[in-house]
């Protein structure tokens, strides 16, 4: 029984890949359409606006505070270098949309095709002999 299965696999693997860019593009479009975007933590446009408003308010308050401080107490450049600063780029819905558009592009489909054919011939090319 095992020999029969192995022979069937070898017979199947002897057939080179038969796929073109259009077929890969269809699969990529399907992938992008069905991709669970909600599983990626990201900010909505509403959340972005709220964050920008909060940053503006904080900036206004700090400028008012620093202008009334004696110059000795104002933050200096050397203090800023030592201070840990966290300003991570936020992932937005727009960023995710752009990434999905790039994934579904023809150049990515061509790259996938090249990698698939290369892998086939490197891994299973000996079966052609």
Buried (B, 14 or more C-beta within 10 A) or exposed (E): EEEEEEEEEEEEEEEEEEEEEEEBBEBBBEEBEEBEEEEEEBBEEEEBEEEEEEEEEEEEEEEEEEEEEEEEEEEEEEEEEEEEEEEEEEEBBEBBEEBBEEBBEEEBBEEBBEEEEEEBEEEBEEBEE
